[in-house]
Amino acid sequence: MRFRFLFGAAVVVALFGATGTATAVPPPIAYTCTGGNWTGDPATSTFTSIPSGNYASITVTGVCNVVPDAVINVVGNINVASRGVLDAQSAPSTITVGNNVTAAWGAILGLGCLPNPPGHTTGHPCVVDPDGSSNITVKGNVTATHADTVLLDGITVNKNVTMQWGGEPYIPWAIKDNTIGGNLVVSGVRPNWIGVLFNKIGGSAILTHITITDPGDPDPTIFVVSNIVGRNLVCLALGPDLVAGFPGEFNVVGGLTIGQCVVRA
């Protein structure tokens, strides 16, 4: 009997603490970000800011960004709806996504910012803090289908990154300095420009039927340089022009290099 009493008392203390008041942790909620106005230029657009917090999921239907140095944990998915804008690449933040990130038709998705490395301009400095860096991890996949713009800079994706179709003539796409556990697949997009630079890709990188459309560049060129690819690198129908390496800076491929990204001495 004495053992039962002591055990029961211990449970009461553990649950209620010394003050006798229960400490309830609120469950994460599903959050929908609305509002804002996209003008086509981030400098003149207005944003609704997503605050720090624990969320069951985040759905972006408006023009949204994250507060500087936000700490955001999402148990499930982040979904950027058609014509939605998520700017998590102008201010440093810490974001962990338990499942997937998706971008729908006409969406703009920006994840991650980091300073330029010494001697390069391949970073993406945070607008509000050029010396700051994001810490963004997606435990599932990043998938964009018919998106307007995708910018991934210095993030970690445990599974696959897939971008199919989409693009627009005025905003460049970037896939730079990321760690991708699975495959990177980019197919059928027509952005202003695209660079696939300094990524670590555990699976294959498959880049097909990509046309850049920058009206102000007399020689539009796609850059696929200095990536570490665990399996195969496939580059087909990329143009109008392609650079797959600079002196001393080439892609390191564990399997086969197929198509335009083959660099011959």
N, C-alpha and C positions, 0 to 999 in steps of 0.2 A: 504493500500500500504506500509506504514512504517513497519507494522508487517511482510509482505512478505519479505521486504528487510533485516530486521534483522534476520529472520529465514534462509534465503538463505546465508547470511554472516556466520552464525553459522555453517552451513553445510560445507561451504568452509573451514573454520578454522579447523573443525573436520577432514576433509579428507586430507588436505594438511599441517596442522600444521603451526606454526609461521613462518617457513622458506619459505612456499609456495611450497614445494616439496612433492609430494605424497610418502608415505612410503608403498611400496608393499611387502607383505609377500609371498615368493615363495611357490607354492603348493608343497606338499610332492610328491616325485618321487618313482617309483618302482626301487628297487636296487637289482642287482644280484652280488653276491660275487663269484669270480672265482680265480683260481691260487692256489698256495701252493702245498705242497707235503706231503702225509701221509706215514710214514715209519712203522707204527704200534706202535710207541712210541712217545708220545707228546714231550718228551725232544729232540728228534732228527728230528722231523718233522718241516716243514716250513709252516707258516701261512700267509694268507692275512687278515689284520685287518679291521674290520668294524668300521668306525668312528662314533662319536656322530652325531645325526641328526634326522630329521623328515622324515619318509619314508611312502609311500603308502603301500608297501609290501617289504619283503626281501626274496629272493630266494638264497639258498646256493648250488652251484654246485661244489665248490672247497673245500679247506681245510682252514677254516676261524675261526678267533677268534674276540674278541672285544677289543678295546684299553682300558687300565686300567682307571677306573672311567668314562667310557663312559656313556652318557645319550642318550638313543635311544627310540624314540616313533614311533611305527608302527601302522598305521591306520587299516590295514587289517591283513594279515597273514604272518607268517614266515614259509617257506617251505624248509626243508632240503632234497635235491634231492637224488636219488640213488647214493650211495658211497660218498655223501657229508659229510663234517665234520663241525659242529658248536660247538666251545668251548667258551661258556659263563660261565664257571665255574672255570677258572684259575685266572681271574682278577675280582675284584669287579666292578659292573656296575649297572646302573639303566635302566631297560628295561620295557616298557609297550607295550603290544600287544593287539590291539583292538579286534581281532577275534581269530584265532586259530594258534597253532604251530603243524606242521606235520613233521614226519621223515619217509622216504621211505626205500625201500629195501637196506640193507647194509649201511645205514647212521649211523653216530655217532652224538648224541645230548647230549650236556651237558649244563644245565642251573642252575646257582646258586652256591654260595660258602659262607661259614660262619664258624666262629671259633668253635672248640670243646667246648661244655658246660662243666662246672666244674664237674670233676669226670667221664667224658665220653669221648669216642672217636667217637661219632656219628655225629659230624659235618663234614664239608668238607672244611678245610682252603683254602683260596685263595692262589695260588702259589706265586703270586707277592706281596701279602700283607696278611700274616697269621692272622692279627688282623682285617682285613676288612671284609665287608659283602656285598652281592648283594641285590638289591631290584628289584625283577622281578615279574611282574604281567601279567598273561594271562587272558584276559577277557572272552575268549571262552574255547575251549578244547585243550588238548595236546594229540595227537594221533600218535603212532608209529606202523608201520606194517612191519614185517620182518626186523626191524632195527638191526644193528650190536651191538650197545651199547646205553643205555639211562641212564643218570645221572640227577636226579632232587633233588636239595639240597636247602631247605629253600625258595622255591618260592610259589607264590599264583596262583592258577588256579580256576577261578570262576565256571567253569562247570566241565567236566569230564576229567579224565586221563585214556587212554586206550592204552595198549600195547599188541599186539598179534604177536606171532611167533617171530623168530629171535633169536639173541644171538650169541656169539662166545666164544671159550674156554679160552681166555687170559685176558679179561677185565671184571671186576665185574660191575654189575648194582647197582644203589642206588636210593631208593625212601625214602628220609629222611627229617624230619623237615619241611614238606610242609603243606600248608593249601589248601584243595581241597573242593570246594563247592558242587560238585556232587559226582559221583561214581569213585572209583579206580578199574579198571579191568585189570588184568594181566593174560594172558592165552597162553599156548603153547610155552613159551620161554625156551631157553637152554643157559643161560649165564654162565660165569665163576663162578659167585656168585651173590646173590641178597639179599638185606636187605630192609625191609619195616619197618621203625622205626620212632617213635615220630611224626607221621603225625596226622593232624586233618582233618577228612573226614566227610563231611556233609551227604553224602548218604551211600552206602554200599561199602565194600571192598570185591571184588570177585577175589580170587587167585586160579587158577586151572592149572593143568598139567604143572608144572614148574620143570625142572630138572637142577641142577647146575653141572658143569662139570670140576671144578678146578682140573687139573691133579697133582698139587702139594699138595693137601689136602687129607690126608688119611680118613677123615670123613667130606665130604662136607655137610654143614649145612645151610639151609635157616633160616633167622631170621625175625620173624614177631612179634614185641615187642613194647609195650608202645604207641600204636596208640589209638586215640579217634575216634570211628566210630559211626556216628549218627544212622545208621540203622543196617544192618546185616554184619557179618564177615563170609565169606565162604572160607574155605581152603581145597582143594581136590587135591590129587595126587601131593603133593609137596615133593621133596626129592633130594638126598637120605635120608637126615635127616632134622628135623625141630625143631626150638626152638620158642615157642610162649609166653615166659615169663621168667623173672628172679625173685628171691625173692624181693617182693615189687615193681616190674615193670611188669605190665600186660596190656593187651589191655582192654580198657573200651568201651563196646559195648551197644548201646541203644536198639538194637533189639535182634536177635538171633545170636549165634555163632555156626557155622555148620562145622563139619569135624575135621580136624587135629588141628585146633587152639583152640579147647576146652581144657581148663586147668583144670584138676581135682585135688582136694586137696589130 
